Amino acid sequence: MTTHSQHIPGILSAAKGLLGKRDAKDVKELQEDFLKTLYERGGSLSLEETHREAKGLNVSAESLAAMVGALILNGELTADRRLQLTDAGRKHALKLIRAHRIYEQYLAEHSGYAPPEWHERAHRMEHRMSEAERERIASLLGNPLFDPHGDPIPTPSLEIPAQERSGKPLAAQSWWRILHVEDDDRARFVEITDKGLTKDSILFITHIDNLGFTFRYEGERFSLPIDALSALNLEAMTIEEAALCPETRARRLVHLETGKTVRIVGLSPSCRGALRRRLMDLGFVRGSRVSIDMASPLGNPVAYVVRGTVIALRHDQARYILFQSDEEGQTETPVSAPESTHER
């Protein structure tokens, strides 16, 4: 039987021949993507697994041989019966992960891009960002520990904490906090974020079966297919813990009725970056009282009175502002979440 180690001379020969024909930037990005993939798969892959992962990266057998050979020459990979990351390869992969997650956090806090766009833009930048640029952005952000999805960011010394998942099974009529939202599957990520769910969101599960689950969040009822749970890391909360979080009894400002004055309890965790800062500067902060001054003929935008000033907001802005009526604020223990008539 021919072993992987017997293929190494051919791999190295292919590397020297093929890499000279390709754009250096493309080759570098391909190698770095493969290093990250190998790290995320535990740092070791069999030959069969390697070919399978290469297909996922749209890499031909010829390109795979060249890429593996180049990484061996760089001292970032060893090959015998399995491909194995060296210490240098592991450090390179972690630097890429640090750059990616720092840039995603930067996009979340300082850009107007929608969450589904963060991953692709960060993926491009992780290959282009210098170490000095990476650390400058990290410093600008206050050296965050987590990216906007809840993934831990490797430290400057490339330490990374293990992620813990809740061992408690999901159950109906219970409170849960989102610790992490996986963004690898773009379609699933869009489906989740369209509901406004993000890291630190608190939801009340009302029903679950083998097809999907229904939950209340920020005063609205939503449903997701059951496979969406594979992209969510959830932490169970007791009723007492939920009672300490005023957002569990809050609704979105788009559901405020004319003639009522209510109290703002905060902004949704999905409201980030420039919009979050603008809404706070306009006075939509915890404790402010707000009412409707008038609505446009078509009902959107709506003019709200907050701190004596009339501010017009579109629905896609007002949905991030959470309020309680005085009656709701007097409820100490939320056995279930408040609900509007809106369902999605």
PyMOL commands that set and color helices and strands:
alter all, ss='L'
color gray80, all
select helices_A, chain A and resi 4-19+24-40+47-56+61-73+87-110+115-126+131-140+186-193+226-231+239-243+246-249+253-255+273-281+315-318+326-329
alter helices_A, ss='H'
color red, helices_A
select strands_A, chain A and resi 44-46+77-79+82-85+174-181+202-208+212-217+220-225+232-237+251-252+261-267+289-295+302-306+309-313+321-324
alter strands_A, ss='S'
color yellow, strands_A
deselect
rebuild
show_as cartoon
